[in-house]
Amino acid sequence: QVRLVESGGGTVQAGESLRLSCAASGRIFSINDMGWYRQAPGKGRELVARWLNGGATYYAGSLGERFTISRDNVKNTLYLQMTSLKPEDTGVYYCNADNIYWGQGTQVTVSS
């Protein structure tokens, strides 16, 4: 079993930055890849970025121009650095491991 706990969400103005963290515990040695997803109000959950086994990264659409995913294996933590935030980035951000485990989510609200 893997437990994921997100933090770092909040309310910011458009153009500002936030860094989300996802602390992993439990059978972390079994984790291959991790990722961030988000769910906007009234919409389905969508992929934001993934950190693949070996260190490769993937971003959905053009999000890689503003977002950076990183992983600290010593701290067992996944990060998502978000810059130049837009109101359309508003939603609940979830951490995922191996497409199996999910965190509880952290709210990000970007006001115009």
N, C-alpha and C positions, 0 to 999 in steps of 0.2 A: 504493500500500500504506500502511496505517495501523498503527502499533504502539501498543498500550495496555499500560501497566504500573500495576497496582494496588499500593497500600501502605496501611498504617494499621490492619490487622487485629490482633487479639490476643484475650486472655482477660480478661474483666471480670466483675464481679458484677452481678446483676440490679439495675436502677435506674441504673447508670452510663452513661457516654456514650463514644462513639468517633467519630472522623472518618476516613473513608476518602478516599483520593486516587487519581485515575487520570490519569497523565501520558500525553499523546498526542504522538506524533511521526510523521514521514513526511508523507504528503499530507493534512495536517490542514486545508488550505484547502477540501478536498472534503467535509468532514464537515458534515452538516446537523443531525442530532440524535444525542444520546448518552443512555445510560441505565445504570442499575444493576440487575442481576439477582442472585438468590441461589439456592443449592441446598442444602437441608437434607439431612442423612444419610438415604439411602433414598428420597428424593423427587426429583421433576423440578425443572428450573430454572424459576424464576418471576420475573416482573417485580416490581421494587421501586419504581422511579421513573424518569421520563424527562425530559430537558431537550430541548425541541423548538426547532427553528429559529425565531428571533424571541424566544426567552426564556420561552415558556410552559412550564409544568411539569405533570407528571401523576404521581400517586401511586396505587399499587394499594391498594384497600380503604381502611382507616383509617390506613395507615402515614404519611400526611402529617401526622398529629397528633403524631408523634414524630420523623419523619425530614425532613430538608431537603436537597434537591439544589441544587447551584449550580455555576456554570462560570466559570472565570477565563480569558478569551480571551488575555490577555497571557502567562500562564504555560502556556497550553494544557493546563489541568488541570480535571478534573471532580471535584467533591467530593460526599460524602454524609455529612452530619452526623446522627448517630443518638443520640437521647437516650432516657432511661427504658427502657433495653434489657431485654428479657425472654428467658428461656431459649429460647423458640420462635423467637427471631431468630438462633439459632445456625445457621451454615452457611458455605459458601464464597460470597463476594460477587464478582461478575464485572462488569467494565465492558464496555460495548458501544457501538459506533459504527455508526449507520445500519443496524442489524440485520445487519451483515456482519462486522465485526471484533470480536474478543473478546480480553480480557486473560487472563492465566493464573489470576487469582483470588487472593483474600486471605481467610484463614480468620478468622471471627469466632466466638468461643465465649463464651456467656453462662451463667454458673453461678448457681444459685439459692441 
